[in-house]
């Protein structure tokens, strides 16, 4: 059995949770079957069990003055290049709308099953029109066409499954839940201090990690600092802004909050691990989050989490046990729960240890890969039975 993955993100070009997901899923599935990854960007690997090839947008797609159009058209051209190279896999599996068109076209052209993992949904991200202009309607269209023609849809949480069924005309029997996971050997508590020293982080701090996007709710966390107890900083690790305007908005908010340290660049994994490990509490103020791998990362590093009660976060963070859940876009509620953690170090330690145990028990990539391969086998059996009729 062999699968071809289509994805925008793949190492070293990772900026969000979808990239973290496919990096780990491909590695673990490749221990069980042959895997081919077709991704955006210049890269190539010829490992017999896990081959990787990168693809670029057609140069002409970048002509013209409206870069919002160019981004979407460039994505579609990359998808077309991905499927032009012959596919000899038993099935294809896409991640995010960026690769969805490639998966649907591969199904039609090569007559093989098509699996789509949903990491977020365009109808639930209307702010994307600010980033993409009218192209947002094209991205929404291709997502709809792809999902409504997929043979299996993987939702990363039960909440996300419900959102898929609410927004698309799909057979509920085709939508399965397989959570995101965490590399338990990599993401664990460390006692190093080099990164803290590099950024002069000598005080206790609250940590945020995420893209510079309205989805992540960072402005609400910065606003919450007005109500957070003194003696603690807020460290915001951001990257990959959706638009220059959003980045400027965050910059203004940071400038107005003297306790905020803004690390506006991608860091190495070991640096993130240290920052997670040494923070007092991790905050995830997202207004929309189908899953939220960042919370798993914090819990794996034995940190308590204060997060918005949205999407799949509610299936990860256990209130009162591994952290607290608060209403989204509510800075005062966010600050109140952060203060509870800051004022009770023993509770914070208990929550951190409970978080580590929870990710060990429920979110290992080995377990998630097993569920994925089992899903592939069931789908192929169905496909072959239907062909035999």
Protein Blocks (a to p, Z undefined) as FASTA:
>chain_A
ZZddddfbdcfbdfbfklmmmmmmmmmmmmmbccddddedjdddfbfklccddddddfkl
mgcjblmlmmmmmmmmmmmmmmmpccfbfbdcdehjklmmmmmmmmmmnopacddddfbd
fklmmmlmmmnmmmlmmmmmmmmmmmmmcfbdcdfbfklmmmmmmmpccdfklpccdddd
ddfklmccdfbfklmmmnopabccddddddddfklommmmmmmmmmgcehiacddddehi
fbfklmmmmmmmmmmmmkbccddbdddfklmmmmmmmmmbdcdfbfbdfkopmlmmmmmn
opacddddehjllmmmcghklmccddehilklmmmmmmmmmmmmmlmmmmmmmmmmmmmm
mmcfklmmmmmmmmmmmmmmmmmmmmmZZ
